């Protein structure tokens, strides 16, 4: 597997660890601050989006490398 795939899976596992840490410390509902203002999104929403993106990217990279 390529370094990009390995780096992406490492980032995914780190993001999952961050998500679990947020949940276990009851930080889920802290509002996102963007450009100095509160937002309706929470940090749990943000990390969920990052995990979703990294899961999809990892799967795409795996499929691409399987084709090679």
PDB file of N, CA, C and O in Angstrom, chain B, residues numbered from 101:
ATOM      1  N   UNK B 101       0.844  -1.181   0.000  1.00  0.00           N
ATOM      2  CA  UNK B 101       0.000   0.000   0.000  1.00  0.00           C
ATOM      3  C   UNK B 101       0.889   1.245   0.000  1.00  0.00           C
ATOM      4  O   UNK B 101       2.008   1.231   0.513  1.00  0.00           O
ATOM      5  N   UNK B 102       0.373   2.295  -0.575  1.00  0.00           N
ATOM      6  CA  UNK B 102       1.159   3.525  -0.695  1.00  0.00           C
ATOM      7  C   UNK B 102       1.211   4.299   0.609  1.00  0.00           C
ATOM      8  O   UNK B 102       0.444   4.044   1.537  1.00  0.00           O
ATOM      9  N   UNK B 103       2.128   5.243   0.658  1.00  0.00           N
ATOM     10  CA  UNK B 103       2.225   6.112   1.822  1.00  0.00           C
ATOM     11  C   UNK B 103       0.963   6.948   1.989  1.00  0.00           C
ATOM     12  O   UNK B 103       0.552   7.225   3.116  1.00  0.00           O
ATOM     13  N   UNK B 104       0.339   7.357   0.875  1.00  0.00           N
ATOM     14  CA  UNK B 104      -0.898   8.148   0.964  1.00  0.00           C
ATOM     15  C   UNK B 104      -1.996   7.339   1.641  1.00  0.00           C
ATOM     16  O   UNK B 104      -2.714   7.857   2.497  1.00  0.00           O
ATOM     17  N   UNK B 105      -2.130   6.079   1.266  1.00  0.00           N
ATOM     18  CA  UNK B 105      -3.130   5.220   1.888  1.00  0.00           C
ATOM     19  C   UNK B 105      -2.828   5.057   3.375  1.00  0.00           C
ATOM     20  O   UNK B 105      -3.726   5.181   4.208  1.00  0.00           O
ATOM     21  N   UNK B 106      -1.584   4.784   3.708  1.00  0.00           N
ATOM     22  CA  UNK B 106      -1.203   4.612   5.111  1.00  0.00           C
ATOM     23  C   UNK B 106      -1.426   5.889   5.916  1.00  0.00           C
ATOM     24  O   UNK B 106      -1.921   5.840   7.042  1.00  0.00           O
ATOM     25  N   UNK B 107      -1.061   7.025   5.338  1.00  0.00           N
ATOM     26  CA  UNK B 107      -1.267   8.303   6.022  1.00  0.00           C
ATOM     27  C   UNK B 107      -2.750   8.594   6.222  1.00  0.00           C
ATOM     28  O   UNK B 107      -3.152   9.128   7.256  1.00  0.00           O
ATOM     29  N   UNK B 108      -3.561   8.237   5.224  1.00  0.00           N
ATOM     30  CA  UNK B 108      -5.003   8.486   5.311  1.00  0.00           C
ATOM     31  C   UNK B 108      -5.644   7.592   6.363  1.00  0.00           C
ATOM     32  O   UNK B 108      -6.486   8.050   7.135  1.00  0.00           O
ATOM     33  N   UNK B 109      -5.255   6.328   6.401  1.00  0.00           N
ATOM     34  CA  UNK B 109      -5.825   5.446   7.422  1.00  0.00           C
ATOM     35  C   UNK B 109      -5.369   5.871   8.817  1.00  0.00           C
ATOM     36  O   UNK B 109      -6.137   5.769   9.774  1.00  0.00           O
ATOM     37  N   UNK B 110      -4.135   6.343   8.941  1.00  0.00           N
ATOM     38  CA  UNK B 110      -3.660   6.845  10.227  1.00  0.00           C
ATOM     39  C   UNK B 110      -4.481   8.064  10.658  1.00  0.00           C
ATOM     40  O   UNK B 110      -4.874   8.173  11.820  1.00  0.00           O
ATOM     41  N   UNK B 111      -4.738   8.975   9.719  1.00  0.00           N
ATOM     42  CA  UNK B 111      -5.562  10.151  10.022  1.00  0.00           C
ATOM     43  C   UNK B 111      -6.976   9.735  10.414  1.00  0.00           C
ATOM     44  O   UNK B 111      -7.567  10.329  11.315  1.00  0.00           O
ATOM     45  N   UNK B 112      -7.523   8.720   9.745  1.00  0.00           N
ATOM     46  CA  UNK B 112      -8.854   8.217  10.074  1.00  0.00           C
ATOM     47  C   UNK B 112      -8.889   7.666  11.493  1.00  0.00           C
ATOM     48  O   UNK B 112      -9.801   7.984  12.256  1.00  0.00           O
ATOM     49  N   UNK B 113      -7.912   6.846  11.854  1.00  0.00           N
ATOM     50  CA  UNK B 113      -7.892   6.279  13.206  1.00  0.00           C
ATOM     51  C   UNK B 113      -7.715   7.371  14.256  1.00  0.00           C
ATOM     52  O   UNK B 113      -8.304   7.294  15.334  1.00  0.00           O
ATOM     53  N   UNK B 114      -6.905   8.391  13.949  1.00  0.00           N
ATOM     54  CA  UNK B 114      -6.749   9.522  14.869  1.00  0.00           C
ATOM     55  C   UNK B 114      -8.065  10.281  15.022  1.00  0.00           C
ATOM     56  O   UNK B 114      -8.431  10.669  16.132  1.00  0.00           O
ATOM     57  N   UNK B 115      -8.776  10.493  13.921  1.00  0.00           N
ATOM     58  CA  UNK B 115     -10.057  11.203  13.969  1.00  0.00           C
ATOM     59  C   UNK B 115     -11.082  10.406  14.780  1.00  0.00           C
ATOM     60  O   UNK B 115     -11.864  10.983  15.536  1.00  0.00           O
ATOM     61  N   UNK B 116     -11.077   9.084  14.623  1.00  0.00           N
ATOM     62  CA  UNK B 116     -11.986   8.241  15.407  1.00  0.00           C
ATOM     63  C   UNK B 116     -11.645   8.354  16.893  1.00  0.00           C
ATOM     64  O   UNK B 116     -12.542   8.431  17.733  1.00  0.00           O
ATOM     65  N   UNK B 117     -10.352   8.364  17.216  1.00  0.00           N
ATOM     66  CA  UNK B 117      -9.938   8.540  18.613  1.00  0.00           C
ATOM     67  C   UNK B 117     -10.388   9.892  19.158  1.00  0.00           C
ATOM     68  O   UNK B 117     -10.835   9.984  20.301  1.00  0.00           O
ATOM     69  N   UNK B 118     -10.271  10.933  18.350  1.00  0.00           N
ATOM     70  CA  UNK B 118     -10.729  12.268  18.771  1.00  0.00           C
ATOM     71  C   UNK B 118     -12.228  12.244  19.023  1.00  0.00           C
ATOM     72  O   UNK B 118     -12.702  12.785  20.022  1.00  0.00           O
ATOM     73  N   UNK B 119     -12.983  11.614  18.111  1.00  0.00           N
ATOM     74  CA  UNK B 119     -14.437  11.525  18.264  1.00  0.00           C
ATOM     75  C   UNK B 119     -14.806  10.809  19.563  1.00  0.00           C
ATOM     76  O   UNK B 119     -15.682  11.261  20.299  1.00  0.00           O
ATOM     77  N   UNK B 120     -14.134   9.690  19.840  1.00  0.00           N
ATOM     78  CA  UNK B 120     -14.412   8.942  21.068  1.00  0.00           C
ATOM     79  C   UNK B 120     -14.038   9.757  22.308  1.00  0.00           C
ATOM     80  O   UNK B 120     -14.734   9.701  23.322  1.00  0.00           O
ATOM     81  N   UNK B 121     -12.945  10.509  22.227  1.00  0.00           N
ATOM     82  CA  UNK B 121     -12.520  11.351  23.347  1.00  0.00           C
ATOM     83  C   UNK B 121     -13.537  12.450  23.604  1.00  0.00           C
ATOM     84  O   UNK B 121     -13.865  12.735  24.756  1.00  0.00           O
ATOM     85  N   UNK B 122     -14.037  13.066  22.547  1.00  0.00           N
ATOM     86  CA  UNK B 122     -15.068  14.101  22.671  1.00  0.00           C
ATOM     87  C   UNK B 122     -16.304  13.514  23.351  1.00  0.00           C
ATOM     88  O   UNK B 122     -16.864  14.114  24.268  1.00  0.00           O
ATOM     89  N   UNK B 123     -16.719  12.338  22.892  1.00  0.00           N
ATOM     90  CA  UNK B 123     -17.909  11.697  23.459  1.00  0.00           C
ATOM     91  C   UNK B 123     -17.702  11.299  24.915  1.00  0.00           C
ATOM     92  O   UNK B 123     -18.585  11.512  25.745  1.00  0.00           O
ATOM     93  N   UNK B 124     -16.550  10.727  25.232  1.00  0.00           N
ATOM     94  CA  UNK B 124     -16.337  10.235  26.592  1.00  0.00           C
ATOM     95  C   UNK B 124     -16.173  11.364  27.606  1.00  0.00           C
ATOM     96  O   UNK B 124     -16.363  11.156  28.804  1.00  0.00           O
ATOM     97  N   UNK B 125     -15.827  12.541  27.135  1.00  0.00           N
ATOM     98  CA  UNK B 125     -15.687  13.701  28.027  1.00  0.00           C
ATOM     99  C   UNK B 125     -16.897  14.643  27.949  1.00  0.00           C
ATOM    100  O   UNK B 125     -16.850  15.774  28.434  1.00  0.00           O
ATOM    101  N   UNK B 126     -17.981  14.155  27.330  1.00  0.00           N
ATOM    102  CA  UNK B 126     -19.228  14.919  27.199  1.00  0.00           C
ATOM    103  C   UNK B 126     -19.013  16.313  26.609  1.00  0.00           C
ATOM    104  O   UNK B 126     -19.573  17.299  27.089  1.00  0.00           O
ATOM    105  N   UNK B 127     -18.193  16.373  25.563  1.00  0.00           N
ATOM    106  CA  UNK B 127     -17.928  17.643  24.888  1.00  0.00           C
ATOM    107  C   UNK B 127     -18.723  17.775  23.591  1.00  0.00           C
ATOM    108  O   UNK B 127     -18.523  18.716  22.823  1.00  0.00           O
ATOM    109  N   UNK B 128     -19.623  16.827  23.357  1.00  0.00           N
ATOM    110  CA  UNK B 128     -20.362  16.721  22.094  1.00  0.00           C
ATOM    111  C   UNK B 128     -21.089  17.997  21.690  1.00  0.00           C
ATOM    112  O   UNK B 128     -21.142  18.333  20.507  1.00  0.00           O
ATOM    113  N   UNK B 129     -21.643  18.700  22.654  1.00  0.00           N
ATOM    114  CA  UNK B 129     -22.542  19.811  22.327  1.00  0.00           C
ATOM    115  C   UNK B 129     -21.880  21.174  22.335  1.00  0.00           C
ATOM    116  O   UNK B 129     -22.571  22.192  22.294  1.00  0.00           O
ATOM    117  N   UNK B 130     -20.555  21.218  22.387  1.00  0.00           N
ATOM    118  CA  UNK B 130     -19.875  22.511  22.307  1.00  0.00           C
ATOM    119  C   UNK B 130     -20.066  23.049  20.899  1.00  0.00           C
ATOM    120  O   UNK B 130     -19.798  22.359  19.915  1.00  0.00           O
ATOM    121  N   UNK B 131     -20.530  24.284  20.814  1.00  0.00           N
ATOM    122  CA  UNK B 131     -20.819  24.890  19.514  1.00  0.00           C
ATOM    123  C   UNK B 131     -19.529  25.246  18.789  1.00  0.00           C
ATOM    124  O   UNK B 131     -18.541  25.665  19.392  1.00  0.00           O
ATOM    125  N   UNK B 132     -19.573  25.071  17.515  1.00  0.00           N
ATOM    126  CA  UNK B 132     -18.455  25.457  16.653  1.00  0.00           C
ATOM    127  C   UNK B 132     -18.370  26.972  16.621  1.00  0.00           C
ATOM    128  O   UNK B 132     -19.391  27.659  16.576  1.00  0.00           O
ATOM    129  N   UNK B 133     -17.156  27.488  16.645  1.00  0.00           N
ATOM    130  CA  UNK B 133     -16.941  28.920  16.460  1.00  0.00           C
ATOM    131  C   UNK B 133     -16.245  29.094  15.128  1.00  0.00           C
ATOM    132  O   UNK B 133     -15.179  28.528  14.887  1.00  0.00           O
ATOM    133  N   UNK B 134     -16.861  29.885  14.266  1.00  0.00           N
ATOM    134  CA  UNK B 134     -16.328  30.099  12.925  1.00  0.00           C
ATOM    135  C   UNK B 134     -16.295  31.599  12.671  1.00  0.00           C
ATOM    136  O   UNK B 134     -17.321  32.276  12.745  1.00  0.00           O
ATOM    137  N   UNK B 135     -15.123  32.104  12.375  1.00  0.00           N
ATOM    138  CA  UNK B 135     -14.942  33.532  12.117  1.00  0.00           C
ATOM    139  C   UNK B 135     -15.419  34.372  13.310  1.00  0.00           C
ATOM    140  O   UNK B 135     -15.944  35.472  13.141  1.00  0.00           O
ATOM    141  N   UNK B 136     -15.225  33.831  14.512  1.00  0.00           N
ATOM    142  CA  UNK B 136     -15.529  34.588  15.719  1.00  0.00           C
ATOM    143  C   UNK B 136     -16.974  34.541  16.171  1.00  0.00           C
ATOM    144  O   UNK B 136     -17.329  35.184  17.159  1.00  0.00           O
ATOM    145  N   UNK B 137     -17.817  33.796  15.472  1.00  0.00           N
ATOM    146  CA  UNK B 137     -19.224  33.712  15.876  1.00  0.00           C
ATOM    147  C   UNK B 137     -19.613  32.264  16.113  1.00  0.00           C
ATOM    148  O   UNK B 137     -19.079  31.348  15.487  1.00  0.00           O
ATOM    149  N   UNK B 138     -20.560  32.074  17.034  1.00  0.00           N
ATOM    150  CA  UNK B 138     -21.092  30.732  17.275  1.00  0.00           C
ATOM    151  C   UNK B 138     -21.854  30.260  16.055  1.00  0.00           C
ATOM    152  O   UNK B 138     -22.335  31.053  15.246  1.00  0.00           O
ATOM    153  N   UNK B 139     -21.948  28.969  15.947  1.00  0.00           N
ATOM    154  CA  UNK B 139     -22.595  28.337  14.819  1.00  0.00           C
ATOM    155  C   UNK B 139     -23.508  27.262  15.362  1.00  0.00           C
ATOM    156  O   UNK B 139     -23.356  26.861  16.516  1.00  0.00           O
ATOM    157  N   UNK B 140     -24.455  26.779  14.569  1.00  0.00           N
ATOM    158  CA  UNK B 140     -25.332  25.705  15.040  1.00  0.00           C
ATOM    159  C   UNK B 140     -24.621  24.368  15.096  1.00  0.00           C
ATOM    160  O   UNK B 140     -25.017  23.487  15.859  1.00  0.00           O
ATOM    161  N   UNK B 141     -23.566  24.201  14.290  1.00  0.00           N
ATOM    162  CA  UNK B 141     -22.812  22.950  14.313  1.00  0.00           C
ATOM    163  C   UNK B 141     -22.072  22.808  15.632  1.00  0.00           C
ATOM    164  O   UNK B 141     -21.637  23.792  16.231  1.00  0.00           O
ATOM    165  N   UNK B 142     -21.939  21.556  16.073  1.00  0.00           N
ATOM    166  CA  UNK B 142     -21.172  21.264  17.277  1.00  0.00           C
ATOM    167  C   UNK B 142     -19.839  20.638  16.869  1.00  0.00           C
ATOM    168  O   UNK B 142     -19.645  20.283  15.707  1.00  0.00           O
ATOM    169  N   UNK B 143     -18.925  20.505  17.827  1.00  0.00           N
ATOM    170  CA  UNK B 143     -17.662  19.853  17.476  1.00  0.00           C
ATOM    171  C   UNK B 143     -17.885  18.374  17.148  1.00  0.00           C
ATOM    172  O   UNK B 143     -17.103  17.782  16.404  1.00  0.00           O
ATOM    173  N   UNK B 144     -18.925  17.786  17.686  1.00  0.00           N
ATOM    174  CA  UNK B 144     -19.244  16.405  17.308  1.00  0.00           C
ATOM    175  C   UNK B 144     -19.656  16.348  15.836  1.00  0.00           C
ATOM    176  O   UNK B 144     -19.261  15.427  15.121  1.00  0.00           O
ATOM    177  N   UNK B 145     -20.443  17.319  15.380  1.00  0.00           N
ATOM    178  CA  UNK B 145     -20.818  17.380  13.963  1.00  0.00           C
ATOM    179  C   UNK B 145     -19.583  17.491  13.075  1.00  0.00           C
ATOM    180  O   UNK B 145     -19.481  16.822  12.047  1.00  0.00           O
ATOM    181  N   UNK B 146     -18.658  18.334  13.480  1.00  0.00           N
ATOM    182  CA  UNK B 146     -17.457  18.561  12.682  1.00  0.00           C
ATOM    183  C   UNK B 146     -16.599  17.300  12.587  1.00  0.00           C
ATOM    184  O   UNK B 146     -16.169  16.925  11.496  1.00  0.00           O
ATOM    185  N   UNK B 147     -16.348  16.647  13.714  1.00  0.00           N
ATOM    186  CA  UNK B 147     -15.490  15.461  13.679  1.00  0.00           C
ATOM    187  C   UNK B 147     -16.196  14.306  12.975  1.00  0.00           C
ATOM    188  O   UNK B 147     -15.532  13.477  12.352  1.00  0.00           O
ATOM    189  N   UNK B 148     -17.518  14.231  13.059  1.00  0.00           N
ATOM    190  CA  UNK B 148     -18.267  13.216  12.323  1.00  0.00           C
ATOM    191  C   UNK B 148     -18.079  13.415  10.823  1.00  0.00           C
ATOM    192  O   UNK B 148     -17.911  12.443  10.087  1.00  0.00           O
ATOM    193  N   UNK B 149     -18.105  14.665  10.363  1.00  0.00           N
ATOM    194  CA  UNK B 149     -17.871  14.964   8.944  1.00  0.00           C
ATOM    195  C   UNK B 149     -16.457  14.568   8.523  1.00  0.00           C
ATOM    196  O   UNK B 149     -16.264  14.026   7.435  1.00  0.00           O
ATOM    197  N   UNK B 150     -15.475  14.835   9.373  1.00  0.00           N
ATOM    198  CA  UNK B 150     -14.089  14.485   9.062  1.00  0.00           C
ATOM    199  C   UNK B 150     -13.935  12.963   8.970  1.00  0.00           C
ATOM    200  O   UNK B 150     -13.302  12.459   8.042  1.00  0.00           O
ATOM    201  N   UNK B 151     -14.505  12.241   9.918  1.00  0.00           N
ATOM    202  CA  UNK B 151     -14.435  10.773   9.907  1.00  0.00           C
ATOM    203  C   UNK B 151     -15.101  10.231   8.642  1.00  0.00           C
ATOM    204  O   UNK B 151     -14.552   9.340   7.994  1.00  0.00           O
ATOM    205  N   UNK B 152     -16.259  10.748   8.287  1.00  0.00           N
ATOM    206  CA  UNK B 152     -16.980  10.305   7.084  1.00  0.00           C
ATOM    207  C   UNK B 152     -16.116  10.526   5.838  1.00  0.00           C
ATOM    208  O   UNK B 152     -15.999   9.642   4.988  1.00  0.00           O
ATOM    209  N   UNK B 153     -15.515  11.712   5.740  1.00  0.00           N
ATOM    210  CA  UNK B 153     -14.662  12.024   4.598  1.00  0.00           C
ATOM    211  C   UNK B 153     -13.471  11.072   4.526  1.00  0.00           C
ATOM    212  O   UNK B 153     -13.164  10.538   3.460  1.00  0.00           O
ATOM    213  N   UNK B 154     -12.807  10.861   5.652  1.00  0.00           N
ATOM    214  CA  UNK B 154     -11.627   9.998   5.670  1.00  0.00           C
ATOM    215  C   UNK B 154     -11.974   8.540   5.391  1.00  0.00           C
ATOM    216  O   UNK B 154     -11.192   7.831   4.757  1.00  0.00           O
ATOM    217  N   UNK B 155     -13.135   8.082   5.855  1.00  0.00           N
ATOM    218  CA  UNK B 155     -13.579   6.717   5.546  1.00  0.00           C
ATOM    219  C   UNK B 155     -13.761   6.547   4.042  1.00  0.00           C
ATOM    220  O   UNK B 155     -13.311   5.561   3.459  1.00  0.00           O
ATOM    221  N   UNK B 156     -14.424   7.515   3.424  1.00  0.00           N
ATOM    222  CA  UNK B 156     -14.651   7.443   1.982  1.00  0.00           C
ATOM    223  C   UNK B 156     -13.351   7.538   1.199  1.00  0.00           C
ATOM    224  O   UNK B 156     -13.155   6.801   0.233  1.00  0.00           O
ATOM    225  N   UNK B 157     -12.466   8.434   1.603  1.00  0.00           N
ATOM    226  CA  UNK B 157     -11.178   8.578   0.934  1.00  0.00           C
ATOM    227  C   UNK B 157     -10.353   7.306   1.057  1.00  0.00           C
ATOM    228  O   UNK B 157      -9.734   6.871   0.086  1.00  0.00           O
ATOM    229  N   UNK B 158     -10.339   6.708   2.236  1.00  0.00           N
ATOM    230  CA  UNK B 158      -9.604   5.466   2.447  1.00  0.00           C
ATOM    231  C   UNK B 158     -10.127   4.362   1.538  1.00  0.00           C
ATOM    232  O   UNK B 158      -9.347   3.623   0.936  1.00  0.00           O
ATOM    233  N   UNK B 159     -11.438   4.253   1.441  1.00  0.00           N
ATOM    234  CA  UNK B 159     -12.042   3.239   0.575  1.00  0.00           C
ATOM    235  C   UNK B 159     -11.685   3.485  -0.891  1.00  0.00           C
ATOM    236  O   UNK B 159     -11.367   2.540  -1.613  1.00  0.00           O
ATOM    237  N   UNK B 160     -11.732   4.733  -1.335  1.00  0.00           N
ATOM    238  CA  UNK B 160     -11.372   5.054  -2.726  1.00  0.00           C
ATOM    239  C   UNK B 160      -9.915   4.740  -3.013  1.00  0.00           C
ATOM    240  O   UNK B 160      -9.591   4.201  -4.071  1.00  0.00           O
ATOM    241  N   UNK B 161      -9.027   5.075  -2.072  1.00  0.00           N
ATOM    242  CA  UNK B 161      -7.615   4.780  -2.263  1.00  0.00           C
ATOM    243  C   UNK B 161      -7.363   3.279  -2.317  1.00  0.00           C
ATOM    244  O   UNK B 161      -6.539   2.813  -3.104  1.00  0.00           O
ATOM    245  N   UNK B 162      -8.072   2.521  -1.481  1.00  0.00           N
ATOM    246  CA  UNK B 162      -7.921   1.067  -1.468  1.00  0.00           C
ATOM    247  C   UNK B 162      -8.367   0.475  -2.808  1.00  0.00           C
ATOM    248  O   UNK B 162      -7.698  -0.393  -3.368  1.00  0.00           O
ATOM    249  N   UNK B 163      -9.510   0.959  -3.314  1.00  0.00           N
ATOM    250  CA  UNK B 163     -10.012   0.472  -4.610  1.00  0.00           C
ATOM    251  C   UNK B 163      -9.035   0.798  -5.723  1.00  0.00           C
ATOM    252  O   UNK B 163      -8.791  -0.031  -6.599  1.00  0.00           O
ATOM    253  N   UNK B 164      -8.477   1.994  -5.696  1.00  0.00           N
ATOM    254  CA  UNK B 164      -7.519   2.409  -6.730  1.00  0.00           C
ATOM    255  C   UNK B 164      -6.274   1.535  -6.683  1.00  0.00           C
ATOM    256  O   UNK B 164      -5.764   1.119  -7.724  1.00  0.00           O
ATOM    257  N   UNK B 165      -5.786   1.257  -5.488  1.00  0.00           N
ATOM    258  CA  UNK B 165      -4.582   0.432  -5.373  1.00  0.00           C
ATOM    259  C   UNK B 165      -4.862  -1.029  -5.709  1.00  0.00           C
ATOM    260  O   UNK B 165      -3.979  -1.725  -6.208  1.00  0.00           O
ATOM    261  N   UNK B 166      -6.069  -1.499  -5.443  1.00  0.00           N
ATOM    262  CA  UNK B 166      -6.430  -2.884  -5.788  1.00  0.00           C
ATOM    263  C   UNK B 166      -6.456  -3.069  -7.304  1.00  0.00           C
ATOM    264  O   UNK B 166      -6.203  -4.163  -7.808  1.00  0.00           O
ATOM    265  N   UNK B 167      -6.768  -1.978  -8.033  1.00  0.00           N
ATOM    266  CA  UNK B 167      -6.828  -2.043  -9.491  1.00  0.00           C
ATOM    267  C   UNK B 167      -5.434  -2.107 -10.098  1.00  0.00           C
ATOM    268  O   UNK B 167      -5.254  -2.634 -11.195  1.00  0.00           O
ATOM    269  N   UNK B 168      -4.453  -1.573  -9.388  1.00  0.00           N
ATOM    270  CA  UNK B 168      -3.069  -1.530  -9.913  1.00  0.00           C
ATOM    271  C   UNK B 168      -2.373  -2.848  -9.853  1.00  0.00           C
ATOM    272  O   UNK B 168      -1.215  -2.954 -10.258  1.00  0.00           O
TER     273      UNK B 168
END
